[in-house]
Amino acid sequence: MQCEDRISNLPSNLIGRILSFLTTKMAVATSVLSTRWKQFWTLVTSVDFDDKLMLQRQKSNRAALQMIFASFVHRVLERVSCLDKFRLKCCQSYDVSHVNAWVAAPLKYPIEEFDLSIPVKNSTNHVLPLDLSSRRTLVVLKLGTKFMLNVPASVCLPSLKILHLDSIQFSDDDSIKRLLLGCPVLDELSMNECVGKDVHVINIYAPVLTKLRYRNKRKKSFYSEAEYKVVIDTPALLYLELIDYEAEVYLVKNLSHIVKADISIAVQYDETHYKGMTDLLMGISEVQSLHLYNSCREVVHKIYSELPIFHNLTSLVLGAGYVRWGYHIEYDEDACDDEDDSEEDNKSSVWHDWHPPRIVPSCLLSNLKVIRFLKFRGDGDLRLAKYFLKNAEVLEKLIIHYKLFQKNFDLAEDQLRVATQLLMLPRGSRACRIKLVTLRDEESD
C-alpha cells in the first residue's frame, strides 16, 4: 500500500514556514527530495548560520572550508524570498566585503530578529553598514564583535525590546545615549566591553528597561587622565548586573523597583572610588537580593559608616576574598533590616582572628532565617558558626558545605571533630536545623 505524501500537498508558504524550524543547512538539504521540493527551502522565513558546525570537524584546510561556508551563506541569502529572523555566528574572521554583503541582504526585508556575531578580517574600526534610522519591525538586535556602530542623529527602533552589544565600538559619548533614546520600549539591554577611545561616559537612559547587564573588564590605563563614568537612569529596572573595572564614578538614579543586583567592581583604594561605590549602593538601596563580588567586600568595610539602609533586602551574598567580618556584622544592623538569607563564601584563613562585635545586630536577633557556609574549614569558622547559632533567635537552617579530605587522614579526623562540636553547640532558636554537606576533593576544587 502506497503512503500518501500529505506534506507535499500543503501550501508552499506553510512548507516554507515548517522548514524555518530546521537548521538552514538541513532546510537546504530538502531540495534533493524531489523536483517539487527543489525550491521549497527558498521560502524559509528564518536563517541560522554558524561556521563552527563546519570547522570543528576538521582542523586542516580551514581556509578552504571558510570559502565553502562563505559561498553557502551568499547562495542562501541570494535565493530566499523573505526573512523575519537572521542569525550569523562565526568563530573565524572574514573579509569586510563578505561581512558587508551578509549584513545588507536580510535588511531588505521587514526583519524582526537580527543576530550577528563575527570578527572582521584585516580591519580596524570597521563601521558596520547597519542603518538604524528606521527599523520599525525590529524586535531583537544582537551585535558583535569589535566593529564600530554608526549611530545616526535620529534613531527609530519603535519595536525593539532586546538589545545585546558585544565588544561594539562607539565614536563618542552621545552615540550610546542617541541609540537608547530611539528604543522607547526596550526591555532588556546587555553591553559587554562596549567602549571607544573617545567614550568617557556610559549614559544608559531607558524608561521601561527591566533587565540590564553591563560588563567592562578593561582596566583604566595609568596614563589616562579622563574620568570614566557610568550613568544609569532606568526607573522600571528589576535586575542589574554591573561588572566594571574602569569607572570611577557611578550615578544611579530612579531604581526604586529594583529586585536583584549583582555587582563586581575593581576599586582603586582612594576617595574618588570609595565615593563612587557609596553612590552606587545608595542608588540600589531598594534592592531585595544583593550579591557583591570580590573587592566590593573590602570596600564595603571601608565605607560601612556611610552605607544606606537596605529596607527591602532579603538575600545578601558576599563573594570570595578577604574581609573582616566583625565589621560587616556591625553595619548589617543598619544595612539589612529585613535580611533573611545570608551566604558566606570564605577562605581558610579568614576567621582565625575574628572576634564577635560588641553589640549583636538586631537583624541577626530577629530576622536572619538561613545561613549557608559555602566553604567551611576549621576552628575559625566554628567560632563564627557558634556566634550565629547563639544569637540568631529565629534561625531555621544552618547549612555547612565542607570539603572531605579523603587523602589526608589527619585533616579528615580534625574535620570530624569540628563537625561533632558543631552539632553540639547551643542554639538560640529551637527550630534551627543543622545540615552538613560534604564536598569531595574533585568537587570543591
C-alpha positions as CSV (number, residue, x, y, z in Angstrom):
1,M,0.0,0.0,0.0
2,Q,1.5,3.3,-1.1
3,C,1.6,6.1,1.6
4,E,0.1,9.4,0.7
5,D,2.5,12.4,0.7
6,R,0.4,14.8,2.6
7,I,3.2,17.2,3.4
8,S,4.0,17.9,-0.2
9,N,0.3,18.8,-0.7
10,L,0.4,21.6,1.9
11,P,0.5,25.2,0.6
12,S,4.1,26.3,-0.3
13,N,4.2,29.1,2.2
14,L,3.3,26.7,5.0
15,I,6.0,24.3,4.0
16,G,8.5,27.2,4.0
17,R,7.3,28.1,7.5
18,I,7.9,24.5,8.7
19,L,11.3,24.4,7.1
20,S,12.2,27.5,9.1
21,F,12.2,25.5,12.3
22,L,15.1,23.4,10.9
23,T,18.7,24.5,10.7
24,T,19.4,26.3,7.5
25,K,21.7,23.5,6.3
26,M,19.0,20.9,6.8
27,A,16.4,23.1,5.1
28,V,18.6,23.5,2.0
29,A,19.2,19.7,2.0
30,T,15.5,19.0,1.5
31,S,16.0,20.2,-2.1
32,V,17.1,16.7,-3.1
33,L,13.9,15.1,-2.0
34,S,12.1,15.6,-5.3
35,T,11.7,18.1,-8.2
36,R,8.8,19.9,-6.4
37,W,10.9,20.2,-3.2
38,K,13.8,21.8,-5.0
39,Q,12.6,25.4,-4.3
40,F,10.7,25.0,-1.0
41,W,13.7,25.9,1.1
42,T,13.8,29.4,-0.5
43,L,10.5,30.1,1.3
44,V,12.0,29.9,4.8
45,T,11.5,33.0,6.9
46,S,14.4,32.3,9.2
47,V,18.1,31.6,8.5
48,D,20.8,30.5,11.0
49,F,24.4,30.2,10.0
50,D,27.3,29.0,12.2
51,D,30.7,28.3,10.8
52,K,31.7,26.3,13.9
53,L,29.4,23.5,12.8
54,M,31.7,23.0,9.7
55,L,35.1,24.0,11.1
56,Q,35.1,22.0,14.3
57,R,35.1,18.7,12.5
58,Q,38.3,19.4,10.6
59,K,41.4,21.2,11.8
60,S,43.2,21.2,8.4
61,N,42.2,23.2,5.3
62,R,40.4,25.8,7.3
63,A,40.8,28.4,4.6
64,A,39.1,26.2,2.0
65,L,36.3,25.4,4.5
66,Q,35.8,29.1,5.1
67,M,35.4,29.7,1.4
68,I,32.8,27.0,1.2
69,F,31.0,28.4,4.2
70,A,31.0,32.0,2.7
71,S,29.8,30.6,-0.6
72,F,26.9,28.8,1.1
73,V,25.8,31.9,3.0
74,H,25.9,34.0,-0.2
75,R,23.9,31.5,-2.1
76,V,21.2,31.2,0.6
77,L,20.8,34.9,1.1
78,E,20.5,35.5,-2.7
79,R,17.7,33.0,-3.1
80,V,15.5,33.4,-0.1
81,S,12.3,35.4,-0.8
82,C,11.6,36.9,2.6
83,L,13.1,36.9,6.1
84,D,12.0,37.8,9.6
85,K,14.8,36.2,11.5
86,F,18.6,36.3,10.7
87,R,21.4,34.8,12.8
88,L,25.0,34.6,11.7
89,K,27.7,33.4,14.2
90,C,31.3,32.9,13.2
91,C,34.3,31.9,15.2
92,Q,36.7,32.7,12.2
93,S,37.2,36.2,10.8
94,Y,36.0,37.1,7.3
95,D,36.8,39.7,4.7
96,V,35.0,43.1,5.0
97,S,33.3,42.6,1.6
98,H,31.7,39.3,2.8
99,V,30.5,40.8,6.1
100,N,29.0,43.9,4.5
101,A,27.1,41.8,2.0
102,W,25.8,39.5,4.7
103,V,24.6,42.4,6.8
104,A,22.9,44.2,3.9
105,A,21.0,41.1,2.5
106,P,18.5,40.5,5.3
107,L,17.9,44.2,5.9
108,K,15.9,44.3,2.6
109,Y,13.1,42.6,4.4
110,P,10.9,43.5,7.4
111,I,13.3,41.8,9.8
112,E,12.2,41.2,13.4
113,E,15.3,39.4,14.8
114,F,18.9,40.3,13.7
115,D,21.7,38.4,15.4
116,L,25.3,39.0,14.2
117,S,28.5,37.8,15.8
118,I,31.5,37.9,13.5
119,P,35.1,39.1,13.7
120,V,36.2,41.2,10.7
121,K,39.5,40.3,9.0
122,N,42.2,42.9,8.5
123,S,40.1,45.8,9.5
124,T,40.4,48.2,12.5
125,N,37.4,50.4,13.4
126,H,35.3,48.8,10.7
127,V,31.9,50.6,10.5
128,L,29.1,48.1,10.2
129,P,26.7,49.1,7.4
130,L,23.6,48.8,9.6
131,D,21.1,51.7,9.1
132,L,19.3,52.3,12.4
133,S,17.5,55.4,11.3
134,S,14.2,53.5,10.8
135,R,13.8,49.8,11.5
136,R,10.2,49.7,12.7
137,T,9.8,45.9,12.7
138,L,13.0,45.1,14.6
139,V,12.3,43.4,18.0
140,V,15.6,41.7,18.8
141,L,19.0,43.1,17.9
142,K,22.3,41.3,18.9
143,L,25.6,42.6,17.5
144,G,29.3,41.6,18.0
145,T,32.2,41.8,17.7
146,K,34.9,44.5,17.6
147,F,33.5,46.8,15.0
148,M,32.2,50.4,15.0
149,L,28.5,51.0,15.2
150,N,27.4,54.1,13.3
151,V,24.6,55.7,15.3
152,P,22.7,58.3,13.2
153,A,21.5,61.6,14.6
154,S,18.0,60.2,14.7
155,V,17.3,56.5,15.7
156,C,13.9,54.9,15.1
157,L,13.5,51.5,16.6
158,P,10.0,51.6,18.0
159,S,9.5,47.9,18.4
160,L,13.0,46.9,19.8
161,K,12.7,45.1,23.1
162,I,16.0,43.2,23.3
163,L,19.4,44.8,22.6
164,H,22.7,42.9,23.1
165,L,26.0,44.5,22.2
166,D,29.3,42.6,22.5
167,S,32.6,44.5,22.0
168,I,31.0,47.2,19.9
169,Q,32.9,50.4,19.5
170,F,31.2,53.8,19.7
171,S,32.5,57.0,18.3
172,D,31.6,59.3,21.2
173,D,29.6,59.6,24.5
174,D,26.4,60.8,22.7
175,S,26.2,57.7,20.5
176,I,25.1,55.4,23.3
177,K,22.5,57.9,24.5
178,R,21.1,58.5,21.0
179,L,20.8,54.8,20.4
180,L,18.8,54.2,23.6
181,L,16.6,57.2,23.1
182,G,15.5,55.7,19.8
183,C,14.3,52.5,21.6
184,P,11.2,53.6,23.6
185,V,10.0,50.1,24.5
186,L,13.4,48.5,25.2
187,D,13.0,45.8,27.9
188,E,16.5,44.1,28.1
189,L,19.9,45.6,27.5
190,S,23.3,43.8,27.6
191,M,26.5,45.6,27.0
192,N,29.8,43.7,27.1
193,E,33.1,45.6,26.6
194,C,31.4,48.4,24.7
195,V,33.8,51.3,24.8
196,G,35.8,53.5,22.5
197,K,38.8,55.7,22.7
198,D,36.6,58.8,22.8
199,V,33.9,57.4,25.1
200,H,34.2,58.5,28.7
201,V,30.6,58.4,29.8
202,I,28.3,55.4,29.5
203,N,24.9,57.0,29.7
204,I,22.1,54.4,30.0
205,Y,18.6,56.0,30.0
206,A,15.7,53.7,29.2
207,P,12.4,54.4,30.8
208,V,10.8,50.9,30.6
209,L,14.0,48.8,30.8
210,T,13.6,45.9,33.3
211,K,16.9,43.9,32.8
212,L,20.4,45.5,32.4
213,R,23.8,43.7,32.1
214,Y,26.8,45.9,31.8
215,R,30.3,44.4,31.7
216,N,33.6,46.2,31.2
217,K,36.6,44.3,32.5
218,R,39.1,46.7,30.8
219,K,41.2,48.3,33.5
220,K,41.8,52.0,33.4
221,S,45.1,53.0,31.9
222,F,47.7,54.5,34.3
223,Y,48.3,57.3,31.7
224,S,44.6,58.1,31.2
225,E,43.6,61.4,32.8
226,A,39.9,61.3,31.6
227,E,37.3,60.5,34.3
228,Y,35.2,57.5,33.2
229,K,31.6,57.5,34.4
230,V,28.7,55.1,34.3
231,V,25.2,56.8,34.5
232,I,22.2,54.6,34.9
233,D,18.7,56.1,34.8
234,T,16.2,53.2,34.5
235,P,13.1,53.7,36.6
236,A,11.5,50.4,35.7
237,L,14.6,48.3,36.3
238,L,14.2,45.0,38.1
239,Y,17.6,43.3,37.6
240,L,21.1,44.8,37.4
241,E,24.4,43.1,36.7
242,L,27.3,45.6,36.9
243,I,30.8,44.3,36.3
244,D,33.2,47.1,35.8
245,Y,36.9,47.5,36.3
246,E,37.4,51.0,34.9
247,A,34.8,53.6,36.1
248,E,35.5,55.9,38.9
249,V,32.0,57.5,39.2
250,Y,28.6,55.7,39.2
251,L,25.5,57.8,39.0
252,V,22.5,55.6,39.6
253,K,19.0,57.2,39.5
254,N,15.4,56.1,39.8
255,L,15.9,52.4,40.8
256,S,13.0,52.3,43.2
257,H,11.7,49.0,41.8
258,I,14.9,47.0,41.6
259,V,14.7,43.4,42.9
260,K,18.1,41.9,42.3
261,A,21.6,43.3,41.7
262,D,24.9,41.5,41.1
263,I,27.9,43.9,41.5
264,S,31.6,43.4,40.8
265,I,33.8,46.4,40.8
266,A,37.6,46.7,40.8
267,V,38.1,49.7,43.1
268,Q,41.3,51.7,43.4
269,Y,41.6,52.5,47.0
270,D,41.2,56.2,47.0
271,E,38.4,58.7,48.0
272,T,37.1,59.0,44.4
273,H,36.5,55.3,44.1
274,Y,35.1,55.0,47.6
275,K,32.6,57.7,46.8
276,G,31.7,56.0,43.6
277,M,30.9,52.8,45.4
278,T,28.9,54.6,48.1
279,D,26.8,56.4,45.4
280,L,26.2,53.1,43.6
281,L,25.0,51.4,46.8
282,M,22.8,54.4,47.6
283,G,21.3,54.1,44.2
284,I,20.4,50.4,44.6
285,S,19.3,50.6,48.3
286,E,15.8,49.4,47.5
287,V,17.1,46.1,46.2
288,Q,15.8,42.8,47.6
289,S,18.7,40.4,46.6
290,L,22.3,41.7,46.5
291,H,25.4,39.9,45.5
292,L,28.7,41.8,46.0
293,Y,31.7,40.1,44.4
294,N,35.5,40.3,45.0
295,S,36.9,43.6,46.1
296,C,33.4,45.1,46.8
297,R,33.6,43.3,50.2
298,E,36.7,45.2,51.3
299,V,35.4,48.5,50.0
300,V,32.2,48.0,52.0
301,H,34.4,47.6,55.1
302,K,36.0,50.9,54.3
303,I,32.7,52.8,53.8
304,Y,30.4,51.0,56.2
305,S,29.7,54.2,58.2
306,E,28.2,55.8,55.0
307,L,26.2,52.8,53.9
308,P,22.5,53.3,53.2
309,I,19.7,51.3,54.9
310,F,18.6,48.4,52.7
311,H,15.0,48.2,53.9
312,N,13.9,45.5,51.4
313,L,17.0,43.3,51.5
314,T,16.1,39.6,51.9
315,S,19.3,38.0,50.4
316,L,22.9,39.1,50.7
317,V,25.7,37.1,49.1
318,L,29.3,38.2,49.5
319,G,31.8,36.7,47.0
320,A,35.2,35.2,47.7
321,G,38.0,37.4,49.0
322,Y,39.5,38.5,52.3
323,V,37.1,40.5,54.6
324,R,36.9,41.5,58.2
325,W,33.6,40.0,59.1
326,G,33.3,41.6,62.6
327,Y,32.8,44.9,60.9
328,H,30.3,43.5,58.4
329,I,28.1,42.2,61.1
330,E,28.2,45.5,62.9
331,Y,27.0,47.5,59.9
332,D,24.4,44.9,59.0
333,E,22.1,46.2,61.7
334,D,21.7,49.3,59.6
335,A,22.2,47.8,56.2
336,C,20.0,44.7,56.3
337,D,16.8,45.5,58.3
338,D,14.8,42.7,56.6
339,E,17.6,40.2,55.8
340,D,16.5,36.5,55.9
341,D,19.2,34.8,53.8
342,S,22.9,35.1,54.2
343,E,25.6,33.2,52.3
344,E,29.3,33.2,53.4
345,D,31.9,32.2,50.8
346,N,35.1,32.2,52.9
347,K,38.8,31.3,52.6
348,S,40.6,29.0,55.1
349,S,42.5,31.8,56.8
350,V,39.7,34.4,57.1
351,W,38.3,33.6,60.5
352,H,41.4,32.9,62.7
353,D,41.5,36.5,64.0
354,W,37.7,37.0,64.1
355,H,36.2,38.4,67.2
356,P,32.4,39.0,67.9
357,P,31.1,42.6,67.6
358,R,30.3,44.4,70.8
359,I,26.6,44.6,70.1
360,V,24.5,41.9,68.5
361,P,22.8,43.4,65.4
362,S,19.0,43.4,65.6
363,C,18.7,41.8,62.1
364,L,20.7,38.8,63.4
365,L,18.5,38.5,66.5
366,S,15.1,38.8,64.8
367,N,15.3,38.4,61.0
368,L,18.0,36.0,60.0
369,K,16.5,32.7,59.0
370,V,19.0,30.9,56.8
371,I,22.8,30.8,56.9
372,R,24.9,28.9,54.4
373,F,28.7,28.4,54.7
374,L,29.9,27.6,51.2
375,K,33.4,26.6,52.3
376,F,33.6,25.7,56.0
377,R,37.1,24.9,57.3
378,G,38.5,24.6,60.8
379,D,38.1,26.2,64.2
380,G,38.0,29.8,62.9
381,D,34.7,29.0,61.0
382,L,33.5,27.2,64.1
383,R,33.7,30.3,66.2
384,L,31.6,32.3,63.7
385,A,29.1,29.5,63.5
386,K,28.8,29.4,67.3
387,Y,28.1,33.1,67.3
388,F,25.4,32.8,64.7
389,L,23.7,29.8,66.4
390,K,23.8,31.5,69.8
391,N,22.3,34.9,68.7
392,A,20.1,34.1,65.7
393,E,16.8,33.7,67.6
394,V,14.6,32.9,64.5
395,L,17.2,30.9,62.6
396,E,15.7,28.0,60.7
397,K,18.6,26.5,58.9
398,L,22.4,26.4,59.2
399,I,23.8,24.7,56.1
400,I,27.5,23.8,56.1
401,H,29.4,22.9,52.9
402,Y,32.8,21.5,53.7
403,K,35.5,19.7,51.8
404,L,36.0,16.0,52.6
405,F,39.7,15.2,52.8
406,Q,39.9,11.6,51.6
407,K,43.7,11.6,51.1
408,N,44.8,13.2,54.4
409,F,43.8,11.2,57.5
410,D,44.8,13.9,60.0
411,L,42.7,16.6,58.3
412,A,39.8,14.2,57.9
413,E,39.9,13.4,61.6
414,D,40.1,17.1,62.6
415,Q,37.2,17.8,60.3
416,L,35.1,15.1,62.0
417,R,35.9,16.6,65.4
418,V,34.8,20.1,64.2
419,A,31.6,18.7,62.8
420,T,30.8,16.9,66.0
421,Q,31.4,20.1,68.1
422,L,29.2,22.0,65.6
423,L,26.2,19.7,66.2
424,M,26.6,20.0,69.9
425,L,26.6,23.9,70.0
426,P,23.8,25.6,71.9
427,R,21.2,27.3,69.7
428,G,19.2,30.4,70.3
429,S,16.4,29.1,68.0
430,R,14.7,25.9,69.0
431,A,13.6,25.5,65.3
432,C,17.1,25.6,63.9
433,R,18.3,22.6,62.0
434,I,21.9,22.0,61.0
435,K,22.7,20.3,57.7
436,L,26.2,19.2,56.8
437,V,27.0,18.8,53.0
438,T,30.3,17.2,52.1
439,L,32.3,18.1,49.0
440,R,34.9,15.6,47.8
441,D,38.3,16.8,46.7
442,E,37.4,16.9,43.0
443,E,34.1,18.7,43.6
444,S,35.4,21.5,45.7
445,D,38.5,22.5,43.7
